[in-house]
Amino acid sequence: MESQPLRSVAQEVTGLVTQQRHHMAQAQAITARLRALAKRADHLRGRIGASLRGKHGFDSTELIRYGFKPRKLTKKDHTDRELEDERKARAGEETEGPAQEG
């Protein structure tokens, strides 16, 4: 007499497990599609960025407008750096003044 409710519960559990497996399979397929689309979008973004850098220049602030980071401005010439260091050293010597003996 108790077997009828037990069978209905067992059937319901079996049905729910089947649904769960179906949804898990769908989730895996959707995840694979999402990853493929994300990879494709990254590739397109790179191509767009390259085009914008070619048009505006690698260090242009105009790139920010399109969501790309411009290259940092750096001095390329070592002689400029050496001259700047010498200027700083001279400025430091001038502010110290001559040494006084006492």
C-alpha positions in Angstrom: 0.0 0.0 0.0 2.9 2.3 0.7 4.5 1.4 -2.6 2.3 3.7 -4.8 3.5 7.0 -3.2 7.1 5.6 -3.2 6.9 4.9 -6.9 5.6 8.4 -7.7 8.4 10.0 -5.7 10.9 7.8 -7.4 9.5 8.7 -10.8 9.6 12.4 -10.0 13.2 12.1 -8.8 14.1 10.3 -12.0 12.4 13.0 -14.1 14.2 15.8 -12.2 17.6 14.1 -12.6 16.9 13.8 -16.3 16.0 17.5 -16.5 19.1 18.4 -14.6 21.4 16.4 -16.9 19.7 18.0 -19.9 20.3 21.5 -18.5 23.9 20.7 -17.5 24.5 19.6 -21.1 23.0 22.8 -22.4 25.1 24.9 -20.0 28.3 23.2 -21.3 27.3 23.9 -24.9 26.4 27.6 -24.1 29.7 28.0 -22.2 31.7 26.7 -25.2 29.8 29.2 -27.5 30.5 32.0 -25.0 34.2 31.3 -24.9 34.4 31.1 -28.7 32.6 34.5 -29.0 34.8 36.1 -26.4 37.9 34.9 -28.3 36.5 36.3 -31.5 35.6 39.6 -29.8 39.1 39.9 -28.4 40.6 39.4 -31.8 38.3 42.1 -33.3 39.1 44.5 -30.5 42.8 44.0 -31.2 42.3 44.8 -34.8 40.3 47.9 -34.1 43.0 49.0 -31.6 45.7 48.5 -34.1 43.8 50.6 -36.7 43.2 53.4 -34.2 46.9 53.4 -33.1 47.9 53.6 -36.8 45.5 56.5 -37.4 46.1 58.5 -34.2 49.5 57.4 -33.1 50.6 55.0 -30.3 50.9 57.8 -27.7 47.8 59.9 -28.7 45.4 60.7 -25.9 42.6 60.3 -28.5 42.9 56.6 -27.9 41.4 57.0 -24.4 38.2 58.2 -26.1 37.9 54.7 -27.7 38.8 52.8 -24.5 42.4 52.1 -25.4 45.4 53.0 -23.3 48.0 55.2 -25.0 51.7 54.4 -24.7 53.5 56.2 -22.0 55.8 59.0 -23.1 59.4 58.2 -22.3 62.7 59.8 -23.2 64.5 57.6 -25.6 67.8 59.4 -25.8 70.2 58.6 -23.0 72.0 61.9 -23.5 68.9 63.8 -22.6 68.7 61.9 -19.3 72.4 62.5 -18.6 71.9 66.3 -19.2 68.9 66.3 -16.9 70.9 64.6 -14.2 73.8 67.1 -14.6 71.3 70.0 -14.4 69.9 68.6 -11.2 73.3 68.1 -9.7 74.4 71.7 -10.6 71.1 73.1 -9.1 71.8 71.1 -5.9 75.4 72.5 -5.7 74.2 76.1 -6.2 71.6 75.9 -3.4 74.1 74.5 -0.9 76.6 77.3 -1.4 80.3 77.3 -0.7 81.5 75.5 2.3 82.6 77.7 5.1 85.5 76.9 7.4 85.0 77.8 11.0 
